[in-house]
Amino acid sequence: MSLKAGKKTKEWLKAKRQLIAQLEDHGITSCEIRRDRCLKSWALTLAHARKRRFLHEGELKVVVVACSQCHNEIEAMPHEEMHRIVMDAIKRRKKQPVEIPESAWNHP
């Protein structure tokens, strides 16, 4: 049996390709979270401020680059803490690669 990607997964895969290019164009190529056990530029992924099932309209592209270690650490945190850490990393950027909707700044 083979499961096919659903609508949300297809939307994310398309957005992810665009996001990676935009982030690289803005020089964001290493972990933006930088927890104590950070892998810096190794095993990178994208991390949302909210779990994907809780994203509000227009927030799919509100992400930071995170190493797998930092991503796993924040995923295990309460929603409010995860949101704060990701949004703080976004605030530290000199220039945003994508527009951040107002709803993204509000805690979960």
Buried (B, 14 or more C-beta within 10 A) or exposed (E): EEEEEEEEEEEBEEBBEEBBEBBEEBEBEBBBBBBEEBBEEEEBBBBBBBEEEEBBEEBBBBBBBBBBBBBBBBEEEEEEEBBBBBBEBBEEBEEEBBEBBEEBEEEB
